[in-house]
Amino acid sequence: MLAFVLQRLIQAVMVMVSVAFIAFLLFQYVGDPVLFMLGQGNHIEVIMKDGKIYKQD
């Protein structure tokens, strides 16, 4: 039973590292998805805060 639990924990860690690596690659080479959502018409005044998009006055 202990061997099974250790095997599953090792698999879980490998999955988490793989997902983090894939997310890192996507952000590095594809770009930030927030910039794609904003579009090209917005300027630097649009900021991201607490998961919401705000425009500065």
Backbone torsions as a table, in degrees:
resi	resn	phi	psi	omega
1	MET	NA	-41.3	179.7
2	LEU	-65.2	-37.8	178.7
3	ALA	-64.4	-38.5	178.8
4	PHE	-64.3	-44.6	-179.8
5	VAL	-64.5	-43.3	178.3
6	LEU	-63.8	-40.3	178.5
7	GLN	-62.4	-43.5	179.9
8	ARG	-67.5	-37.3	177.1
9	LEU	-65.0	-41.7	177.9
10	ILE	-63.9	-41.2	177.4
11	GLN	-63.9	-40.5	179.6
12	ALA	-63.7	-41.8	179.0
13	VAL	-64.7	-40.8	178.9
14	MET	-63.4	-39.3	178.4
15	VAL	-66.1	-43.5	-179.7
16	MET	-64.0	-41.4	178.4
17	VAL	-65.4	-40.4	179.2
18	SER	-63.8	-44.7	179.5
19	VAL	-64.6	-41.8	178.1
20	ALA	-63.5	-40.1	179.3
21	PHE	-65.5	-43.2	178.5
22	ILE	-64.4	-42.0	177.7
23	ALA	-62.9	-41.6	177.6
24	PHE	-60.1	-46.0	179.8
25	LEU	-62.8	-40.7	179.1
26	LEU	-62.8	-43.4	179.7
27	PHE	-67.6	-35.9	-178.3
28	GLN	-71.7	-43.9	-169.3
29	TYR	-105.2	-24.0	179.1
30	VAL	-95.4	-40.6	178.9
31	GLY	121.2	173.6	-178.5
32	ASP	-79.3	125.0	-178.7
33	PRO	-64.6	-25.5	178.5
34	VAL	-63.9	-40.2	178.7
35	LEU	-64.4	-34.9	176.7
36	PHE	-69.2	-36.1	179.0
37	MET	-68.7	-35.7	-178.0
38	LEU	-70.8	-34.8	-178.6
39	GLY	86.1	178.3	-176.4
40	GLN	-86.1	-13.7	-176.4
41	GLY	-76.4	-14.3	-177.4
42	ASN	-92.7	154.4	-177.6
43	HIS	-108.2	-173.0	-176.4
44	ILE	-67.3	-13.2	-179.6
45	GLU	-67.6	-20.3	179.8
46	VAL	-79.9	123.3	-177.0
47	ILE	-124.7	162.2	178.2
48	MET	-108.2	125.8	-179.6
49	LYS	-144.6	125.3	177.1
50	ASP	54.9	36.4	177.3
51	GLY	78.5	5.3	179.4
52	LYS	-123.6	152.7	-178.8
53	ILE	-98.3	127.3	179.6
54	TYR	-122.6	149.3	172.0
55	LYS	-106.4	136.4	177.8
56	GLN	-78.3	145.2	178.2
57	ASP	-81.5	NA	NA
